[in-house]
Structures are given as structure tokens and as C-alpha cells.
Amino acid sequence: MASIRELHQQLIQKERSAVEVTQETLDLIQAVEPKLHSFLQVTADYALTQAQQVDAKIAAGEAIGLLAGIPIAIKDNICTKGIRTTCASRILENFVPPYEATVTQKLLDADTVMVGKTNLDEFAMGGSTENSAFQRTANPWDISRVPGGSSGGSAAAVAGGECVVSIGSDTGGSIRQPASFCGIVGMKPTYGLVSRYGLVAFASSLDQIGPFGRSVEDAAILLGAIAGHDPKDSTSLKVDIPDYSQFLIPDLKGKKIGVIQETFGEGLSPDVEKSVRAAIQQLKDLGAEIIDISCPRFRYGIAAYYIIAPSEASANLARYDGVKYGARAENADNLMEMYTRTRAEGFGAEVKRRIMIGTYTLSAGYYDAYYLKAQKVRTLMKQDFEEAFQKVDILVTPTAPSTAFKAGDKSADPLSMYLIDLMTIPVNLAGLPGISIPCGFDANGLPIGLQLIGNVLREDQVFQAAYAYEQSTTWHQKTPEINLK
């Protein structure tokens, strides 16, 4: 699959039409979906109509933007007007939003072509896309393994060539971790840079929408299109959005890059450590000064997150009661029975687990001991990052402690699954931008990700460092071969 810029040139020079590009993409989806299961819904007619509109603009001599006619997939927890949005949950199985999310409206305005809605862990709760109520998505590099999560469908769709770019959401690593597992680029922007209006809430103080792409440039172009202030989102930042592609220069001279020492050691796969250490050396060879950094509270991220996130989820998911929209239990004798049966039948095991944890930690007598203390730890973690960024421009860690694991390996052990997000969660707790880029492969031929973390609103520096590394290596050029037999 060509890049955004390459496809744009082909379209404006009339070497290919947007309909041809879209039809080829839909044909590929049809071929590989029986293996990958990336999509919960393929919107073929909708996509072809959008492509026809782009071709009409080109035929009329109108100028088109970089994203016009580009096939894109949207994670199915982002509302699309008139198109089913399920959050991979039975409770929203037939929900059709009456409004458009700000992000998807911006993409419509940019004339992108939406080829479908992608699979995820139910309500974005999980790290493997095995918690979907409808299907399990496979990793394109090895279909017996998971693609990561919760945005596993969006990551697998890009890695498998089913779209050029895609949109995911990241609450504790749900863009960066699947990007690492699938060998592509995934970016979590600064909290508030991209509107959350129309994103079905999991943990409102942590959720952030971001891009997937095969290259840093594609991710940068897509982020530029979806970022910006939105009066419909009270947490949206009023900041100017630059052209992120102007920061893509393959030079790191004068940059200081900090290596977080707490992310190396016990629990880190030897193959991952070897590749990440080699990547750090490569950054040094590109002119960066490498500095060891300690973020002592980094290790408390998991504990703080699994109090804060379920607490916010418990409040956010209370709206699914069978009254206004979504599924409703049949033949209930009274209101309370209808509430309880609707939730019992509609929510999956992981969602129920997190609602129960969150409700417990917010309950009288436990709020101060758990939720309040977790928020204090979050503040201390932010202070660690602030101190680190007084010394360096960028921080670097492995994206995940291991490569993609086999489907079912962690299903019976939720705590083991939670630890997969060890490296990514602190970035969400601090509201920082982070990117995962490919930096190697393990002994089984599975991709390894390098995480680069920037200070608040320093996406420019994150993209520059990521691009410089990417252009000096060939990891991003490798693509999986999917056996269609």
C-alpha cells in the first residue's frame, strides 16, 4: 500500500482514481478479513460514494487536500452518524449514532474515504482485542497471536494493508501497544489536543484519540487533520496546530534524549531489550546526546491506573441501563430487575470486572484510601516527568515488555494482561504525547516497538526524533505476508 503522499500524487496526476484505490482496498479487505477479523463493519457503499465525490472534484479541476481519497478505518468506539457504533459490546450492538464525532467530521471535511469500523476490546478495556463481544482480531505477522489492544482492529488493518491509515483511542497504551505488536507507527497526542466529542468514554481524564500509519509522516499528516480546539469538548486545548510534517527532518544534532532506567530489568524480554538498546545507539549516532534518567514513580503507574481508570469507567458506564438507548433486557418485572439484567446480559466479563473495581474504590470509606491516593501518585508521576524534561527533550523506553503473545495465553490471568501496559500507562497519567515506532524483530519474527515520549504539546520533537530514527533504518519497510489459504 502506498503512502498518503504517494497516493495523493497518483490522484492529482490522474494515474489512478479514488474509486479505483477504494475498490482495490475493499477487495483486499474481502480477501484477508477471514484471517484477520480487523473490522466489525465494512462500509463499502459509503466508501465508494465518498471516493466518487473526490473524483468529481478532481475532474472539475478543484484542488484536493492530502487526505482526499485516502482509505481510512475508524475504531468502533468513535461515533459515526448513521453508521452502527458498537464499542464491540452487546449492550450497543444495534446503536446507530444520530451525530458525528468531531474527529470523524474533520476527516469527512478532509474527504477521506472510510472503509469501515474496526474491532476493539469491549469499551476499549483490554490489551489484546480478545475482549470483543463479536470476534477476535489476529496479528497479521502471525494469526495465532494477538494484535494488541484495545485498538487491535485499527492496528491490524493498517499492518495488513486493509487501509492506508486508521484512527484509534489510547487510555493506557491502546494505540502504542498494538502499534508495537503489529510493527507500525502509533501516536498518542497530548491530552486535549484532539477532541473527545463523539468518543464513547472509558476513562475521561485519560482517553485520547490518535493516528496509526505505516510511516511517521503518515501519522503526522493524519494528526494534523484531526487535532484542534473543539468547543464541544471542555477538555479541548486552545492551541494553534502546526503542520507537523515540517518537523520531519532526519537530524538529531543538539537533541537530548533520556533513557528511563526503570523500564529496563526484570520482566523485559531479552529480544526487546536488545532491539531497544540498539535503537538508542542509533539515536546517538544520529547526533543525539543520550542521558540516563530516573523516574522513580514510573513503576507505580499500573497500580494508580487500575484504580483511576475503573473508577472513571464505573461512572461513565452507568448510562447503559436499558432506558434511553442500547440493549434492554426483555420481560423484566420491575425497573431494578431491568437495570440489573440489562447490564448482566449486555456487558462482558472484563467490563464487569472494571465496573466492580471502580465502584468499590469510589464507595464510602474507600475513596480516600484508594482513589484519592492514586490521584496523589499520579501528581508525583507528573512531577517526575517535569523534572526529566528539564534535562532532556525526549524520553525513550520500550513500548511493551514483550512482543505479541499467543491468543488465549493471558485470558485466564487479568493481572498478567494488565502488565503489558507497564511502559505506556504513565504517559496517559501525565497527559503527555507518545509514539511507538518499529525498531526490530524478535527470534520469532515478531515486531518490536520503541516508545518516544515528549513534553506537553511537544509533538514536534516526538515526530522529529521518530522520523530521524525511522529514516535511518528499514524496519518500517517490512510488511507481513498473510497466508490466505
C-alpha positions in Angstrom: 0.0 0.0 0.0 1.4 3.4 -1.0 1.8 6.3 1.5 -0.6 9.2 1.8 1.7 11.5 -0.2 2.3 8.9 -2.9 -1.4 8.2 -3.3 -2.1 12.0 -3.4 0.3 12.4 -6.3 -1.3 9.5 -8.2 -4.7 11.0 -7.7 -3.9 14.6 -8.8 -1.9 13.3 -11.8 -4.9 11.1 -12.7 -2.8 8.0 -12.7 -5.4 6.3 -10.6 -8.9 7.4 -9.5 -10.1 7.5 -5.9 -12.7 4.9 -6.8 -10.0 2.5 -8.1 -7.9 3.0 -5.0 -11.0 2.4 -2.8 -12.2 -0.7 -4.7 -8.7 -2.2 -4.5 -8.7 -1.6 -0.8 -12.2 -3.2 -0.4 -11.1 -6.2 -2.5 -8.1 -6.7 -0.2 -10.3 -6.4 2.9 -12.5 -9.1 1.4 -9.5 -11.3 0.8 -7.8 -11.0 4.2 -10.7 -10.4 6.6 -11.5 -14.2 7.0 -8.0 -14.4 8.5 -7.6 -11.1 10.4 -11.1 -10.1 11.5 -10.0 -6.4 11.8 -13.4 -5.0 11.0 -16.7 -5.2 12.8 -18.3 -3.5 9.8 -17.1 -2.8 6.3 -18.7 0.3 4.8 -18.2 -0.4 1.1 -21.1 1.6 -0.4 -20.4 4.6 1.9 -16.7 4.4 0.9 -17.3 4.3 -2.8 -19.7 7.2 -2.6 -17.0 9.3 -0.8 -14.5 8.2 -3.5 -16.8 9.3 -6.3 -17.1 12.7 -4.7 -13.3 13.1 -4.7 -13.1 12.0 -8.3 -15.7 14.6 -9.2 -13.7 17.3 -7.5 -10.5 16.3 -9.4 -12.5 16.1 -12.7 -13.8 19.6 -12.1 -10.3 20.9 -11.6 -10.7 21.6 -7.9 -7.7 21.4 -5.6 -7.8 18.5 -3.1 -6.1 18.1 0.2 -3.5 15.4 1.1 -6.1 13.1 2.7 -8.7 13.3 0.0 -9.5 9.8 -1.4 -7.3 8.1 1.2 -8.8 4.9 2.6 -9.1 5.1 6.4 -10.6 2.8 9.2 -12.2 4.1 12.4 -12.1 2.4 15.8 -15.7 1.4 16.6 -15.9 3.4 19.8 -16.0 6.7 17.8 -19.5 7.8 16.7 -20.3 7.9 13.0 -23.6 9.4 12.1 -26.0 6.9 10.6 -23.4 4.1 10.9 -23.5 1.5 13.7 -21.1 2.1 16.6 -21.0 -0.8 18.9 -17.8 -0.4 21.1 -17.6 -4.2 20.5 -20.3 -4.7 23.1 -23.6 -6.5 23.1 -25.1 -3.6 25.0 -24.6 -1.3 22.0 -24.9 -4.0 19.3 -27.6 -2.1 17.3 -26.7 1.5 18.3 -26.7 4.0 15.4 -25.4 7.4 16.5 -27.6 10.4 15.5 -24.5 12.7 15.4 -20.9 12.7 14.1 -17.8 12.7 16.3 -15.6 15.8 15.9 -12.7 13.6 14.6 -14.8 11.8 12.0 -16.4 15.1 10.9 -12.9 16.6 10.4 -12.0 13.5 8.3 -15.2 13.9 6.3 -14.3 17.5 5.7 -10.8 16.4 4.5 -12.5 14.0 2.0 -11.0 10.8 3.5 -12.7 7.5 2.5 -13.9 5.5 5.5 -13.8 1.8 4.6 -15.1 0.5 7.9 -15.3 0.4 11.7 -12.6 -1.7 13.4 -12.7 -4.2 16.2 -11.6 -3.5 19.8 -11.7 -4.8 23.3 -15.2 -4.1 24.6 -15.4 -0.4 25.6 -11.6 -0.3 25.0 -11.0 -2.4 28.1 -8.2 -4.8 27.3 -4.8 -5.2 25.8 -5.3 -8.0 23.2 -8.7 -7.4 21.3 -9.8 -10.7 22.8 -12.4 -9.0 24.9 -14.6 -8.0 21.9 -18.1 -9.4 22.2 -18.1 -10.3 18.5 -14.8 -11.7 17.3 -11.0 -12.0 17.9 -8.7 -10.0 15.7 -5.5 -11.7 14.6 -2.0 -10.3 14.3 -1.0 -10.0 10.6 2.5 -11.2 11.4 1.2 -14.4 12.9 -2.5 -15.0 13.0 -2.2 -17.3 16.1 -1.1 -14.2 18.1 -3.0 -11.1 19.3 -2.6 -7.7 17.6 -2.5 -5.9 21.0 -5.3 -3.7 22.3 -7.6 -2.1 22.8 -7.2 -0.6 19.3 -6.1 -4.0 17.8 -8.5 -3.8 14.9 -7.2 -0.4 13.8 -3.6 -1.6 14.1 -4.1 -4.9 12.3 -6.0 -3.2 9.5 -3.0 -0.9 8.7 -0.4 -3.6 9.2 -2.4 -6.0 6.9 -2.8 -3.4 4.2 -6.6 -3.1 4.6 -6.4 0.7 4.8 -3.6 3.4 4.5 -4.1 4.9 7.9 -6.6 4.4 10.8 -7.8 6.0 14.0 -7.6 4.5 17.5 -8.1 5.7 21.0 -5.5 5.4 23.8 -6.4 5.3 27.5 -3.3 3.4 28.9 -1.4 2.4 25.7 -4.2 1.3 23.4 -2.6 2.9 20.3 1.1 2.5 21.1 1.0 -1.1 22.3 -0.9 -2.6 19.3 1.3 -0.4 17.0 4.3 -2.2 18.6 2.8 -5.7 18.3 1.8 -5.0 14.6 5.0 -3.3 13.5 3.5 0.1 12.6 3.5 3.6 13.9 1.0 4.7 16.5 0.8 8.1 18.2 -1.0 9.2 21.4 -1.2 13.0 21.3 -1.1 15.4 24.3 -4.3 15.1 26.3 -6.7 17.7 24.9 -5.0 18.1 21.6 -7.7 16.0 19.8 -11.4 16.4 20.6 -13.0 13.6 22.5 -16.5 14.6 21.4 -18.1 11.5 20.0 -15.6 9.1 21.5 -17.5 6.7 23.8 -15.9 7.4 27.1 -14.0 4.8 29.1 -11.8 6.9 31.5 -12.4 10.6 30.6 -9.2 12.0 32.1 -7.0 9.5 30.2 -8.7 8.8 26.9 -7.2 10.4 23.8 -7.8 9.7 20.0 -4.8 9.3 17.8 -3.5 8.0 14.4 -2.0 4.8 13.1 0.1 4.7 10.0 2.9 2.7 8.3 5.2 5.7 8.5 5.9 8.6 10.8 4.9 11.0 8.0 1.5 9.4 7.5 0.9 9.6 11.3 2.0 13.3 11.3 -0.3 14.2 8.4 -3.3 12.4 10.0 -2.7 14.0 13.4 -2.6 17.5 11.8 -6.1 16.8 10.3 -7.8 15.7 13.5 -6.2 18.0 16.1 -7.5 21.3 17.1 -9.8 23.1 19.6 -13.4 22.0 19.8 -16.0 24.0 21.9 -18.0 20.7 22.2 -15.2 19.2 24.4 -14.5 21.1 27.7 -11.0 19.5 27.9 -10.0 20.6 24.4 -6.9 22.8 24.3 -7.0 26.2 22.6 -3.7 26.0 20.8 -2.5 26.5 17.2 -2.0 23.3 15.3 1.2 23.4 13.2 1.9 21.4 10.0 3.6 18.5 11.8 5.2 17.3 8.6 7.5 20.4 8.6 9.3 18.9 11.6 10.2 15.7 9.8 14.0 16.2 9.4 16.4 13.4 9.7 18.8 15.1 12.1 19.1 14.9 15.9 22.1 17.1 16.5 21.8 19.1 19.7 18.8 17.0 20.9 19.0 15.4 24.4 17.3 12.0 24.7 16.7 10.5 28.1 16.6 6.7 28.7 14.2 5.9 31.6 16.2 3.4 33.6 13.1 2.0 35.4 11.8 0.5 32.1 14.8 -1.9 31.9 15.3 -5.0 34.0 13.1 -7.8 35.3 10.1 -8.7 33.1 11.6 -7.2 29.9 12.1 -9.7 27.1 15.8 -10.1 26.1 14.9 -9.6 22.4 13.0 -6.4 23.2 15.9 -5.1 25.3 18.5 -5.9 22.7 16.5 -4.1 19.9 15.7 -1.1 22.0 19.3 -0.7 23.2 20.4 -0.9 19.5 17.8 1.8 18.7 19.1 4.1 21.4 22.6 3.7 20.0 21.2 4.6 16.6 19.7 7.8 18.0 23.1 8.6 19.4 24.7 8.0 16.0 22.2 10.5 14.6 23.7 13.2 16.8 21.5 13.0 19.9 23.1 13.1 23.4 21.9 10.1 25.4 21.3 10.7 29.1 20.2 8.1 31.7 17.1 9.4 33.5 15.4 8.1 36.6 11.6 8.4 37.0 11.2 6.6 40.4 7.4 6.7 40.4 7.2 5.2 36.9 6.7 1.7 38.4 3.5 2.8 40.3 1.7 3.6 37.0 -0.1 0.3 36.8 -1.4 0.4 40.4 -2.6 4.1 40.0 -4.1 3.4 36.6 -6.1 0.4 37.7 -7.8 2.5 40.4 -8.3 5.7 38.4 -9.4 4.2 35.1 -12.0 1.7 36.5 -13.3 4.5 38.8 -14.0 6.7 35.8 -15.3 3.7 33.8 -17.8 2.9 36.6 -19.2 6.4 36.4 -19.2 6.6 32.6 -20.8 3.2 32.0 -23.6 3.9 34.5 -25.5 5.4 31.5 -26.0 1.9 30.0 -29.2 1.0 31.9 -31.6 -0.1 29.1 -33.6 3.1 29.4 -32.6 5.6 26.7 -30.6 3.7 24.2 -28.7 0.4 23.7 -29.9 -3.1 24.6 -32.7 -3.7 27.1 -33.4 -7.0 28.9 -36.8 -8.4 27.9 -39.7 -9.3 30.3 -38.3 -7.7 33.4 -40.9 -7.5 36.3 -39.7 -4.1 37.6 -37.2 -1.3 36.9 -34.4 -2.6 39.1 -34.6 -6.0 37.5 -34.5 -4.4 34.1 -31.3 -2.4 35.1 -29.5 -5.4 36.5 -30.4 -7.9 33.8 -29.6 -5.4 31.0 -26.1 -4.9 32.4 -25.6 -8.6 33.3 -26.5 -9.7 29.7 -25.0 -6.7 27.9 -21.5 -6.3 29.4 -18.7 -8.8 29.1 -16.5 -10.2 31.9 -13.7 -7.6 31.7 -16.1 -4.7 31.6 -18.0 -6.0 34.6 -14.7 -6.6 36.4 -13.6 -3.0 35.9 -17.0 -1.5 36.9 -16.9 -3.5 40.1 -13.4 -2.4 40.9 -14.3 1.2 40.2 -17.5 1.2 42.1 -15.7 -0.3 45.1 -12.8 2.3 45.1 -15.3 5.2 44.9 -17.5 3.9 47.6 -17.8 5.5 51.1 -14.9 4.6 53.3 -12.6 3.6 50.4 -12.5 6.8 48.3 -9.6 8.4 50.3 -7.7 5.1 50.7 -7.7 4.2 47.0 -9.0 6.8 44.5 -7.6 9.9 46.3 -4.2 8.2 46.9 -4.0 7.1 43.3 -4.5 10.7 42.2 -1.7 11.8 44.5 0.6 9.2 43.0 -0.5 10.5 39.5 0.7 14.0 40.6 4.0 12.7 41.8 4.5 10.8 38.4 3.8 14.1 36.6 6.5 15.8 38.7 9.0 13.0 37.8 8.3 13.7 34.1 8.6 17.5 34.6 12.0 17.1 36.3 13.1 14.8 33.5 12.1 17.3 30.8 14.3 19.9 32.5 17.2 17.8 31.5 16.2 16.3 28.1 13.9 16.9 25.1 12.7 13.4 24.6 12.3 10.3 26.7 12.7 6.7 25.4 11.5 3.3 26.6 10.4 0.0 25.1 6.8 0.3 24.0 5.9 -3.1 25.5 7.8 -5.6 27.7 7.3 -8.3 25.1 6.2 -9.0 21.6 2.7 -10.2 20.6 1.7 -13.3 22.7 -0.5 -16.2 21.5 -4.2 -15.8 21.7 -5.6 -17.2 24.9 -2.2 -17.1 26.7 -3.3 -14.4 29.2 -7.0 -14.7 29.1 -7.2 -16.5 32.5 -4.8 -14.1 34.2 -6.0 -10.5 34.1 -3.1 -9.2 36.1 -0.6 -10.6 33.6 -2.6 -8.9 30.8 -2.5 -5.6 32.7 1.3 -5.6 33.0 1.6 -5.5 29.2 0.8 -1.7 29.5 3.6 -1.2 32.0 5.6 1.2 29.7 2.7 3.1 28.2 0.3 3.9 31.1 2.5 6.6 32.8 2.3 8.7 29.6 -1.5 8.8 29.9 -1.5 9.6 33.6 0.7 12.6 32.8 -1.2 13.6 29.7 2.0 13.5 27.5 2.4 12.7 23.8 4.0 9.4 23.0 4.7 7.4 19.8 5.6 3.8 19.1 7.8 3.1 16.0 9.2 -0.2 14.8 12.7 -0.9 15.9 13.3 -4.6 15.2 12.0 -8.2 15.4 12.4 -11.0 17.9 13.5 -14.6 17.3 10.0 -15.5 16.1 9.9 -12.7 13.5 7.5 -10.6 15.6 7.8 -6.8 15.6 9.3 -4.8 18.5 8.3 -1.2 19.2 10.3 1.8 20.5 8.4 4.4 22.5 9.4 8.1 22.3 7.8 10.4 24.8 7.6 14.2 24.6 6.7 17.0 27.0 3.2 18.5 26.8 2.4 19.8 23.3 5.9 18.9 22.0 4.6 16.6 19.3 7.0 18.4 17.0 10.0 17.0 18.9 8.5 13.5 19.1 7.8 13.4 15.4 11.3 14.7 14.6 13.1 12.1 16.7 10.8 9.3 15.4 11.3 10.3 11.8 15.1 10.6 12.1 15.3 7.1 13.5 12.8 5.7 11.0 14.7 7.1 8.0 18.0 5.7 9.2 16.6 2.1 9.5 14.5 -0.2 7.3 12.2 -1.7 10.0 9.1 0.3 8.8 9.5 -1.0 5.3 8.9 -4.6 6.3 5.4 -5.9 5.8 3.7 -9.2 6.9 2.8 -11.9 4.4 -0.7 -13.1 5.2 -1.3 -16.7 4.2 -4.8 -16.6 2.6 -5.1 -20.5 2.3 
